[in-house]
Amino acid sequence: MTADDSFGRLDDDDYPAYTMGRAAAMLGTTQGFLRAVGDAHLITPLRSAGGHRRYSRHQLRIAARARELVDQGTPIEAACRIVILEDQLREAQRLNSEHGHATAAANAGAAA
């Protein structure tokens, strides 16, 4: 990848642009916290060619939500599970909504 290719990815939410140190600083947490949310399978950082963890903006938003829960007194393992369940609920609601729209459209077409 050339420098020109990298600039095009700056807007990509899934591009692993942040080192562990930078990610921890952005979240106001420790590198240990990032390792813990990785161990809990909340996020899986990509690895650089040298084996260093790299995080995307999307992953940092997920980790930030877990940090909010931890700051409120929730144990880290429970916070990670809550965030995973919240994500699954959002996805189920999205699919349910899509199904409802498709069913309504099919019923409207059948009635015509």
Buried (B, 14 or more C-beta within 10 A) or exposed (E): EEEEEEEEEEEEEEBBBBBBEEBBEBBEBEBEBBBBBBEBEBBEBEEEEEEEBBBBBBBBEBBBBBBEBBEEEBEBEBBBBBBBEEEEEEEEEEEEEEEEEEEEEEEEEEEE
